[in-house]
Amino acid sequence: MKITIIGHGYVGLVTGCVLADLGHKVSIIGRNKDKLEKLNNGDPIIYEPGLKPILKRNLASNHIEFRLDYNSVKDSKVVFIAVGTPPNPDGSADLSAVIEVAEKIAEHLSDKHFTVVSCKSTVPIGTNQMIEKIITKKAASKKIKFATASCPEFLKEGSAVKDTLTPDRIVIGSNSKEAIEILLQLHKKLPGKRVITDLQSAELIKYASNSMLVTKISFANLISFYAEKTGADVKTVLTAVGLDKRIGKQFLGAGIGYGGSCFPKDIKALIYMGKRLKIDTSLIESTEKVNQQAKDNFLKKIIDNARGKNIAVWGLSFKPNTDDIRFSPSLYLIDKLLKRNFKITAYDPKAIANTQKIYKNKINYAADQYSCLQNKDGLVITTDWKQFITADLKKVKKLLNYPDIFDGRNIYELEAMQKLGFNYYSTGRPTIKQNK
């Protein structure tokens, strides 16, 4: 099929590259000429494992292109909307980009064939019906044949290519049988359970999924608070809890909370919708509260126990295997530490460039994880990159002024830290303090 995708962020770009790799002809529309030029030259702009070779392969085969204009819409069988829906100050989703795109789609739809306009952006319930009304009104003078559909994505940054190629489920929500059949055909080569439903249910499935994952993360952090007060080891506790097949081990890790482009904004949007619908949202609101407490508790450990104010930070991205720093807990911690006159030198394998746009000269950046430690008064770990997990800890100890590690991701074992002579502050586990 010929497909058009509006938006070249994590969702639009990964979806487009995978669909092109499946043999479809994909046009991706953006509005930044410089970025589109880089994409057409094989630079994916964002860091996502496995994305660059797929992009280059499909550029070479002419299965994918990047453009400023909307002319590809008229020849496309499916048009996906994959633009950002960031939170407004009141928590509601900002749909301005979705509305703008819907109006432009309406101007370019062809009256020669049926087109599916499908939203991949995470949007509040009723948004796809709004898109339908916008297109119908805007294109009233043309006899276009189209239907809207909700086809939410469930990819995780850091494994987005794999998640798109091997999905657990493909959700298709529409009131049009023809639209459903076209989207089923489009995804024919992909595995995963097909969930066919109405527009509203498909829109809610995305929010419900993210809310459940956030609840598991915040539950894990809540249990870590109990563990710290009682001397229990939260890793042992949650490992045992996760062995229950009814619960599962995924997203049951205690730490400094969730971040990224999806969880924070989607939870805020779900709370906002709930209040509008007069639903008690206290359960979901509690996940936000615990997430904030997890960050603040860890911050207090640093402030109360650091023996100097010249510290190293390992990790800037909100999770490993991505360069995304949106709502990253590390940035919250850095902001608070800077206000307390800490001097910070940071290292991250992929996210330094994005962080420099925010902090400029307020913090220092290291070329590698070990030079980051030279003559520092302690190490703060905020992202569990593999190279941090496998670090040479004897070398770490030699480079630091004091053998103090504040681990917000629980990446090291207590016994090893005790044996190596570190003062080790983790989350939900006993603190290791040497007798000196």
N, C-alpha and C positions, 0 to 999 in steps of 0.2 A: 504494500500500500504506500501511497504518498502521504506523509505525515508532516504537520507543522507544529512546532512547540514554541510557545512564547515564554522566554525566560531561559537563561543559561547558567543559573546557579546550580547547587548540588543536585536538585531534583531534575530540572530541565536538561542539564548537560548529561548526567548519567543515564537518564531515561532515553534521551536521544541517541547516545552512543550505542546503548544495548539494542534498541530497536533497529538501528542501522546495521548492527552486526548480525541481526536476525534476517536481514535481506530487505528491509523496508527502505524507502527513499525519504530521508529526513531533512527538513529545513528548520533551523533554530533561529528565532528572531530575537534581537536585542536592541539596545538603544545607545550603547557606547561603542563608537567606531573603533577606538584603539583596542578594546577588548575583543571585538569581533575579528579584527585583523589578526590578533594573536591566536585566536581559536582557529581561524582558517589556515594558519601556519603550523598548527599542531601543538600549540601551547594551551593546555587545559585551564590555565590561570589558577585554579584551585588544586590543592593536593588531595588526591584520593587514590589509594593503591589500585593499580591495574587500569586506571582510566586512560593514561597517556597512550599506551600502545593501541587500545581500541579506537581512540580518536584518530590517530595517525593512519591506522589501517583503513578506516572508513572514509577518510579524506582522500586517500590514494585511490580507492575504488569508486569515488564520487557518490557514495551512499549518504553523505552528510555534508551540509553546507551551513554557513552562518551569514545572516543578512540583516540589514536595517529595515528594509521595506516589508510590507505585508503581502506582497504579490503572490507568494506561494500558497496563501490561504485558499485562493479560488480553485486551485487544482488538488487540494488535499481532501482525503476522505475523512480524516480525523484531525482536529485541531485541539491541542492540549494547552491549557493555561497553567503555567508553572512559575508564577511571579510571587514575590514576597508578600506576606500578610503580617507585618510586624505589629506589636501591641501599641495601642493608643495609651495615653496616660491613665485612662479609666480601666484599662485591661482589655477592652474590646479589640477585635482584630481590625486593623486598618485595611479596608478593601478598596482604597482609591486606585491602586494599580490594577486590580481585577476589573473594576468598572471601566477604567480607561482602555484596557485591552479588549474587553467585550465590545465596546463601541467601535474599535478599529477592526475587529473581526467582522462585525456586521457590515462594514463598508466594503469588505473584500470577499464576502461569501458569494459563491457562484449560484445562479439559478438553473444551472445545467445538470446538477446532480445533488444527491442527498449528502449532507455533511454532519458529522458528530462533533459537537463542541463539548469537550470534556475537561473538567477542572481537576488538576492534580494538586494544586495548592490546597493547604489545609484551611478550610473556610467554615464559618458558622452555618448552622442548619438553616436552609432556605436560600443560601447564596446562589446555588445553581438555578433555582427558579427565578431569582433576580436576574441572572445572566440571560436566561431565556426571554424575559420581558424586555431587557435592554436591546437585545438583538432584534426581536420582533418589532419593536417600536422604531429602532434606528433604520431598519431595512424594510420598512412598511411599503415603500414604493416598488420593491423588488419581490418577485414571487419565489423566494428562496425556500428550499426544503431542508430543514435541519432539526436536530434534537439535542438537548443537553444531557450530559451524563456526569456522574461523579465517579472518578476512578482514583481513589487516594493511593499515595505511595506509603510504603512501610520500610524504607531503606534506613540504614544506620550509617552515619558518617564514619568513615574508617573502614567500612566493609560494604559500601554502597553498591559497587559493581557486582559483588557476589550476591548481595541481597536481591538485586534486580534480576539477576540471571536465575536465581534459585529461590523464588518467593515461597513463603508458607501458604499464602492465599492471594488471590487476585479478586478484589472487590469491584463489582460493576453495579452502579445504581442508576437507573433510568426508568422513565415512564414510556419509553419507546422500544418496542421489540426489535425494530430495525437497528437502532443504535446499539442495543445489547449484542446482537448477532455480529455486528461489525467489530466491536471491541473484543468479543470472544475470538474472532478470526485473527485479529491483530496479535493477540497474546497466545495463539495456538501452540507455538513452539516452546512456551515456558511451562515449567511444572507448577504445582501448587493447587490447592483447593479453590474452585470457582464459587464465589459467593455472589449470587444475583439477587438484587434487592431494589427498593425504591430509592429515590434521591436522598430523602431525609435520613434514612437508616445508614446509607453509605457515608454521608457526611459525619454522622455521629460515631460510626465505627472508628474512624481515625482518632477523634478526641478521646473516646473511651479507651482505646488501646494505649495511647500515651499516658492517660490518667492512671491506668492500672500499673504501668511500668514505674511511673513516678511514685506511686503509693508503695511499691515494693522497695524502692530506694530509700524513701523516707522512713519506712518501717525498719529497715536495716539500721539506719542511723539512730532511730529512737531506741532500739535495742542496745546500740553502742553506748548510749547515755547510761542505761542500767548497768552495763558491763563495767564502765569506768567507776561507777559509784560502789560496786560490790567486789571488784577484783576479778571478775570473770573475763574470759577471752572471747571477744565477739566473733572472731574468725572461726573458732571452734563451734560456737553456738550456732551461727548461721550456716556453717557447712552441714551440721546435723539437721537443721531445719530444712535446708534445701534438698536433702536426700528423700524427703517425703515427696512422692510423685505427684501428689495433689498440689504441691507448692512449687517445686522446681528450684534450681539454684541460680538461674539467671536473674540479674539485677538485685541480688541479695548481698551486695557488698557494702560495708560501712566505709565512710570516708568524709570528704568535705562537700558532698552534695552534688547535685546535677547542674548542668549548664547546657550550652549549645543553642542552636537556632529554633529548636522545636519545643522541648519540654517546658521551659519557662513561659513562652508566649501562649502555648496551647492550654496550659493550666489556667493562666489568667483569663483567656477567652472563655473557657468552660465555666469558670466562676462567674464571669460577667453574664453569660447566657443564662446561667442558673438563677441569678438574681432577677433578671428580666422576666423569667418564667415563674418567679416566686417559688423556687426550689431551695431547700436547705442545703447549702454548699459547704457546710462546716467540715465534712470529711475531706474534701478536696483542699479547702483552705488550710487544713492542718498539715497537709503535705508540704505546702509552701513554708509554713511556720517552722517545721522541723528542719527543712532544707536550710533555712537561714540560721537556725540554731547550730547546725553542724558546722557551718563556716565560722560562726562567731566563737564556738567552743575551741576550734582549732587555732584561731587567731589568738585567743587568750593564752593558750599554751606557749605560743611563740613569745608573746609580750612578757609573760611571767617568768620564762625560763631562759631566754636568750642571754648569753653572757657578754654580748656586744651588739652593736647596731649595724655592723657591716656584714650582710648575709647574702648567701647564694640561694637562688630559686631555680629548681629544675622543673620545667613544665610551664607552658603558657596556654596551650590549646586546652579546650574543655575536656578532651579525652585524647588518647593516643591515636596515631594514624590519620590525623587530620590537621589542617592549619587553621581551623575555625576557632576563633576566640570569643565569639558572641556569648555573653552571659557566663563566661568562664569563671569558676570560683577563684582561680589564680589571680585574676585581675582585681577581684573584690579584695583579696588579701593584700595585694600590692598597694592598692589605693589606701587601705587602712594603715599599713605599715609606713608608707611615705608620710602620712599625716603625723606619725609618731617619730619622725626624723630618722627612720631606718634608711640605710644606704643599700641599694639592691643591685646585684648583678645577676642577670637571668640567662638561662640557656634553654632552648627548645629546638628539636630537630627540624621543625617545619614552620613554626608560628612566629618567628622573630620579626619578619617583615611586616606582618599584620599588626603586631604589637607596637612596632616603632611608629606607626601612623597615629597611635593614641598617646604614647608617652614621650615621643621625641627624645629629649635629653634628660628626662626625669630619672630614668634608670639606665644602667649599663648593660651591655650584651656581650656574652662570651662566644668565642669561636667554636668551643666544644665543651662538653660537660665537665672535664677535669680542670681546664683553665678557669672555668667559672668559680672553682673552689679556692683558688690560690689566696691565702691570707684572709679567708673569710671566717667570721665568728660562729658560723653555723650553717647548716643546709636545710632548706625547706623544700619538700617534694610535693608537687601539686598535680602532676600528671603521670600516670603509670606507663610511660614509654618502655618498651622492652629493653632498650639500652641502659635505662636507669635500674631496671630490675636486675640486670646481669652485670652491673658495675663492679669494678675492682674496689672493694670496700677498704682494703688495706691502704690502697693509694688515696682513697677519699680521706681517710683518717690522717694521713701524713700531710695532706694539703691544707686541711682546716686548722685554724688557730685553736679551736676547741672541738672535741669529738662529739658535737651535738647535732643530731638529726631530728627534724620534725617531719614526720611522714604522714601526709594527708591521704595516702592511698593504701597504707598497710602492705607495702611491697616486700618487706623483709621479715624474716623470722626472729622472734624474740631471743631464742637461744643463741643464734648467730651473733646478734648485736651485743648480747651480754659477753660472749666469748671474745669478741673483737675489741671490747672496751669502750663502746659508744654509750653516751647518754641518748636514749632513744624514746621519742615521744610519738606515739601513733594514735589511732582512733579506736576506742572501745577495747583497749588491751592494757595490761599493766605497764606502767612506765619503767624503763630500764635506766637506773641511775647508779653510776659507779661510786665506790667509796673514796672519792678523791675529787 
